[in-house]
């Protein structure tokens, strides 16, 4: 599903520059892998780069499904519209702050990816997510009326609404109570299998990572450098 080789991205300049490296990643459809490490090690930077929101300094191979992309060439040629179209169809994002549009209702936020792609608005898996995450009573509200946890649940539902090939989630359960966090992880697993989603998530929820036996990419820190490598039973790389 997802194949990456020799990816590197840099943040900052001069003596404050910090590099993040991912030597290799092979993530299969239906598989969930957690990105872990201490605060400031570049976890979010890695996700933003994989989501084509940050330009990599180097990448030897990038393939999602059957489609290989020359990311560096697209950035170099200024073909931002192609990158945006590819992101819209193939990626789903769950951001730390939810990232909901304030002028759209909860329902309109959730179905926006499907509208933009010309897909039918209704989908069985989206209805299941709404029910599991107890969002029915929130559908006509606007983000300003939601708690942080409610926004995260809506953001998760929006991320999987169009059944993308890859979901990138940055601390998707950080603002949730333990019961709802468990429900989100369970939903990740069931939808990953049902929709053949590959999921890469940043998380410090060690109890859920252990309970669901999620393999990990762990940051190894060196001066000015963070290298993400498989840990434990991880077979993703």
N, C-alpha and C positions, 0 to 999 in steps of 0.2 A: 504493500500500500504506500508507505512513505519510506523513501530511501535518500539518505543524505550522507555525503562524504566531505570531510575536511572543510567544515564551515567555520569561519572566524569573523567576528565583528568587534569593532573598537568603539569605546566611548571616551570622550575627552581628548585632550591634546597635550603634547609635551610630557613633562614629568607626571602629570595627573592622568595620563592615558591608561585605560584599563581594557584588556582584551578578554574576550569570551570565546572559547573554542569548543566545538563539538566534532570530535574526530570521525565518528560514524554513528548512524542511527538507521535501524531497520524496524519500522513499526507496522504491524500487520493490521488488516481490517478487523475490527472487533476487539482490538487490544488497547489497554489503558496503561500508560507509563507515567510515573510521577517524577517531577523535577524537584530535587531537594538540595538543601545547602543553607549555610548561615545567611543572615540578612546582608545584602550588599554584594553577594557573590555573582550576581548577573543572571538570576533565574528569569526575571521579567524581561531582561534584555534579550535572552535567548528566545523566549516565546515571541517577542515582537519581531525578531529577525526571521523566525520560521513563518510568521504570519505576514511577511513581506511588508512590514511597516518600518523596518530599519534596513538600510543598505549594507549587505555584508562586505567585509574587506576581501574575503576569499570564500569560494565554495566550488568544490570540484564536481559535485553531482547533487541534483535536487530533483526528485521524482515523486509525484503523488499519483497513485494509480498507474495508468499506462503512460501518463504524460510527463516527459522530462522537460525542464525549463532551464534556459540559460539566463539565470537571474541577473548576473552581472551585465550581460548585454542589454537586457531590458532597461535596467537602471541607466546604463551608459548612454543609450539611445533616447532616453527621456520618454519611454513608452509607458507612461503612468496609467493611461486608460486601460491598457492590456493587463497590467498588474491589478488594477482595481476590479476589472471584470473577473479575473481569475480568482481573486480573493472572495468576491461576492458569491460565486458559485461553489467554490470548493472548501471554504473555511468557515468555521463558526467560532466566535470569540465570547468568552466570559471574562470581563474585566473586573478588577478589584472594586471599582466604584459603580459597577453595573453598566454604565455607559448608555443609559436609556435616554431617548429624546423627550425633553420635558413637555413639548407641545402635542405629543401623541398619547392616547390612552394606553393602558396596559395591553389591551388586545391589539391595538394598532401597532404598538412596538413589537409585539411577538410575531405578527404576521408580515411585518415589513420586508424581511428577506424574501419571502415567497412572492409578495407583490412585485418587488423589483426584478425578480427572475421570471415573471409571467406565469407562476405556478398557481394551481387552485388554492384558495385560501384555507380550506379545511384539510386536515390531515389527521389520521387516526393516532399517530404517535404523538402529535402535539396535544390532542385531546387527553391522551393518557398522561402526559407530563403535567398538564393543567390540573388534572384530578389528583395525581400523586402528590404534587406540591401545594395542593389546597389553594389554588389561585382563582377559583370560580367567582368568588365574591369581589375580586379586585379588578375584573376585566374592564369595567367602565371608569375606573379611577385613573388619575394621572400620577406620574412618578413622584411629584411633590407631596402626595398624600400617603406615600408608602414608607414603611420603616426600611432601614438598611438591609435587613434580612429579606424582606419582601422584594426589594429591588433585585437582590441577587438571584432569588428564585425566578423572577421574570426574565432576567438576563440569561439565565441558563436555558429557559424554555425558548427564548428567541434564538439562541446560538444553535439549537438543534432543529429549529422549525423547518429549515429547507433541506434537512438530511445531508449535510456537507460530508466530504470525505474525511476531513480532519477537524477536530474541535480542540482549540487551545484555551485552557482555563487557568486563570491566574487567581489562586486562593478562592475557589468557588464556594467553600464552606466557611470561610473565616468569620462571617457575620451571622452565622446560623446557630441555632440551639442544637444540642447533640442529637436530638431525635430527627430534626429536619436535615441535619448534615448527613446522618445515616441514610435517610431517604434519597438525598441527592446522589450519594455514592452508589446506592442500589440502582437508581435510575440510570446513572452513567453506565453501569454494567449491562443492564437489560437493553438499553437503547444501542449501546455499542455493538451488541450481538445482533439485535433485530435489524439495525440499519447499516451494519458493516462500517461503523465509525471507528476511526483511529482517534484516540484521545490522549493528549499530552497535557498534564496539569501540574501546576505549582501548588504544593500543599505542605503545611506543617501539622496536619491532622494525623499524627502518628498512629493513633488508635485505629482510625479507619483504614489507613494504609496497611497496617498489620492485619486487621480483621479481614480485609478483602484481598490480602496477599498481592498487592500491587507492586510490580517491579519498579526499580528506581534508577534514574540518572542522578548521580551524586556529584556535586561540585568539589573538585580538588583544587585548593587555592595555592598559588605560588605568587611571588612578588609581581604585581601588575598583571596577573593572569589568572583566569578561572577555567579549568578544563572539566567538562561534564563527561563522566564515565559510568558504565553500568555497575550496579552493586547487587550483592546477594544473588538471588535467583533470576535477576534480570537477564533475558535472552534477546533483548531488543537491539543489541548493537553487535 
